[in-house]
Amino acid sequence: MNERGDATTGTAEPMAAGGRMDPATEAFIAHRNLLFTVAYEMLGSAADAEDALQETWLRWVKVDLGQVSDQRAYLVRITTRRSLDRLRTIRRLKENYIGPWLPEPLLTAPDVAENVELAESVSMALMLVLETLSPTERAVFVLREVFSISHEEIAAAVGKSSAAVRQIAHRARRHVEARRPREVVSPGQTRAVLESFQRALTTRDLQGLLDVLAPEVVLVSDGGGVKQAASQPITGAGKVARMIVSGLGKVQVALTSEPTVVNGNPALLLRLDGEIDGVIAVRVEDARITGLYYVRNPQKLTRIASETPLTLK
């Protein structure tokens, strides 16, 4: 049996005689985008999601496929367990993170934006809400509410009884519903609001910013201790607008912004003198911005140069 290195898994993948993939590799690749999406929604980090998939692959190749009746469910189960282990570790590391923590933004294809359920599930706004859940609550919520996986399958993945999973799902759903955006805004509506924000940003127009920002808007910026960012979230249209205009006034190099699609939703890519400075994602309600999420940490900007495929299937 020959082996080849393949970026699909980041591991050496066995090949069957004649150059064809063996069944285990075929199954893994067939479900890889789904597994990555599950891991990313649980972890909020593409790098950690890739690590979880690496661990999934290493366990998957040791499985006797003859004993597996549903390969997709089995792979999701392994990925969930690996992600749960990693999520518990990440939560401890985040306690020492410098400044506010934001999910790692992903450049996504237009078809993600067209899938309303998928786009909402990976939006910065909802991903931040998921951060307020316990690891098990997050796993149960993601698997049940986003991927419609049965309570029985989730129970096997998280090591709980079906009855316990139902209770956890109910508790997590209630928690998320109380904190998620009140309305689902179409990509077109979000783009229109973002365009107004972009114009005000480019012209340093204080009143223009005040017009597009909701009174209760919250600005969260993530520099990771590497790039300058507010040490705490900034709340209120006046404070946020003045901070933006004041910050731009100190910029001595050319600032440009361009529309992009991040995590399935319209966003802005900012450059300083042509170099990527960060990504701004927004939460829009009632035609105004209620949440601004500015990721500047360079370690979190590696996935905005090429599209990351996401899927619910």
Phi, psi and omega in degrees: 000130179270164175228151177221148174279137183220130181292346181299321179245343184079013181230174173281122184255128182291145178244139176283168179302142181088005177085004179271151177291149175283165184302323181296317180294317179301315181295318181297313181294323180299327184252008188299316181297322176296313182298320178297317181298317177301310182296319181295317181293332177281328189252332182073012182221124179293321181297316179290327176296319177296321178296319179297321178292324177300315179293323177299314180300314182298327177279325183296320183290348178264357183279142174279102185298336178295340180262002183256116181274330181226099185295320180300311181297321181294316179295319178297322179298314180297314181298320179297315180296317180294321180292321178298315178301315182290324181297321179295323178290317180300318181301323178291320180293325182295337179297336180255008180290139182276115180081184179298147179254132175238152177299155178287120182287142179241131171287124185238157182286158180303329183293337176292318179296328181287339178268098188302316182296316180293315181299320179291321185294333179254006179296151178302320183300311182287323179300324178291324176297319180298334179295340182273356178270158172289162180307314181292319177299318181295316179299314181296316180298311182300311183293321184278307188280329183266314186256000176054037178279143185295156178300325181294317179293322178295319179303318179294328182284323185257359177073036178235166174283160179299322180296318179295320179298319179299318179294317179296318180298317179296316181295316181294318180298317180297319179297315182291317182300328180287344186239346182282163178306144184290336182221152175270118183260135181291155177304324180296318178294319179295318179299319181298316179294319181294325177297318177297318178296318181298317179298315181294324179294314183294324183264002183057041186270103182299313181294323178299321177294316180298327181290330186261344180268135175289151181305327184263017184306145177237128176256123177241123180238137186239106177254349178061019182080000180258316177248152180296134179201156179297137183286343178220155175302144178256129184243138176107134184302316182298312181296317182294313182297316180294323179295319180296311181296319179296317179295319180293329179294337180271350182286122183262359180241169183291127177255128176231153177225144180221142179295145176210180176237114182240130181053039176077007184227150178303141181207179178238137173256121182258139178232143173246117184052039177086348180266138180300125179256327181172180179235135176247118173253157184227157170245124184244132175218136179053042175064020175223159183276122177255346179216131175240127183236109188248109180262116180245342181303114183303329180294342180258008184248020182277348184254021180250007178267333179219151186291141174255120180285129177236151180202156175261358185240000000 
